[in-house]
Structure formats: C-alpha cells, structure tokens
Amino acid sequence: MDYPLLSVFWMMLLFFGFVLWLYLLFIVVSDVFRSRDLSGWAKAGWLAAVIIIPLLGVLAYTIFRGDSMGERAFEDAQRQHALHQAFRPSAVQSQGVADEMAKLVALRRNGEISEEEFQQAKSRVLA
C-alpha cells in the first residue's frame, strides 16, 4: 500500500484543523451561555448559526464578539477563584484553633476553669 509523505502531512493537517475547530466550537458555545449581555433570543440565534453553518458561525462569532470573550473568561476565572478561596480553610484559621485549644487546656490544667466550662469553650472553638 502506497501512502506518500505528502498525503500523511495533508491528513495530519486536516486532523489538526478539525481538532482546532472542535476546540473553537466548544469555546464559542460556552461563551454564548456565559454572556450576560445577550438576551435569550440572541443566544438561540448564535447557537443556531453555529449549528446550522458551523464554520461560518464560529468565525462570525469570533469576529463580532471575540473582543469581549477574553474579558468574560477572565471574570469567570476570578469568580471561580473567589469561590474556591471562600471554602478553603486558611492556615491562619487552623493555627488560631490550635492556639485557642492549647490555651483552654492550660486553663483547665491550672484549675481556672471547670471541666464543664472547658467542654463548652471547646465546642465553641471547634464549631
């Protein structure tokens, strides 16, 4: 079976172009849904354009709305980062809890607080 080098190169180029187009399609569809400035009908129109006329729809979207795609992606990344930071316990909080527990244990050992007061304070610190 004869498969010349130029044919291999051409097939690799076509495959890479197809993968690149699929990536752009995914980016455009996600940007359409992420856009807050588009109405529902405008989103449906862009999606119909991308589905019915795939190559031209993706190219038209990147031409007409491509300048703000990066801004929306950056805002989304900032929002995701803020949500991640809000739910991640910081090292300062962990150290603060450990310090408070050490102080409570020392107070109980010295007899300054009773066992019942220690348990109540411990439940407040660990909550």
N, C-alpha and C positions, 0 to 999 in steps of 0.2 A: 504494500500500500504506500503510495507516494503522497507525502504531505510536506510541501516545500516550506522553507523558513518564513517566507513572506505570508503564507496562509496562517501559520502559527501566530505570527505577530499580529495579523489582522483579527484573528479570533480573540487574542488576548486584549486587544484594543476595544473590540466590541463588548467583551465581557466587562472590562473596567468601566466603559461608558454606561452599561446597563446598571452596574452596581452604584455608580455615581448618581445616576438618575433616580434609582430607588431611594438613596440617601436624601437627595433633594426633595423628593416627594414626601418622605416622612417628615422632614423639617418644615416644609410648607404646610402640610396638614396640621401638624402640631402648632404652628404659628397662627394658623387661621382660628383654631379653637382657643388659643391663648389671648388673642386680640380682644381688648375690652372696648376699642373704639369702633368695631364693626357691629352692625345690627345682625339679627338672626338671618334676615334675608340676604344680606351681603355675604355672610359666612356660607350660606347654602349656595349662593351664586359662585363663589370662589371654589367651593368643593365640587360643584357640578362642572365648572370649567376644567378643573384638574382631572376629574374622572373621565369626562367626555373627550376632551382634547388634551391628553396627558402632557406631551412635551411642550406644546404652546401654552397650556395653562400654568405649568410650573415656571416657564420663562416669563410669562406676563406677570405672575405674582411677584417674582423676584425683581422685575423691572419697576413695577408700580409701588410695591410695598416693601421692597428689600432694604431700604434705608433704615426702617424702624424695626426690622427683625432682630437685629443685634441688641437694641435697647430693651425690647420685650424679653429676650433671653437673659439679659443681664439682670433685669428686675426680678424675673422668676428665680434666678440663681440666688439673688440676695434674699428673697423671701424664704426659699428653702433653707438657706444657711441660718437665717434668724430662727426659723422653727427648730432646726437641729440644735442650735445653741440654747434655746429655751428649755428643751427637755434633757439636755446633757448636764449631769451634776458636775459642778466645778470642783477642783482640788481644794479651793479655799473653803467651800462648804463642808467637805469631808473633814478637813483639818479642824474646822470650827466645832463640828460634832464631837470629834475625838477629844479636843481640849475641854469641852463642856463636860463630857463624861469623866475625864480624869479629875476635874475639879469636884464633881459630885462624889466620886469615890473617896477623894481626900477628905471632904466634909463629913462623909459617913464614918470613915475611919477615925477621925478626930472626935466623933461624938457630937458634932454641931448640928446634925440633922438626924432624924429617926429613920428607921427602915422604910416606914410608910411614906415619909416625905421624899426619901431617895427614889422610891418606885414611881411616885407621881412626877417628880422632876425628870426622871429618866424617860418616862413615856412622852413628856413634852419635848425633850431634846431629840428623841428618835422619831417623832412624828413629822 
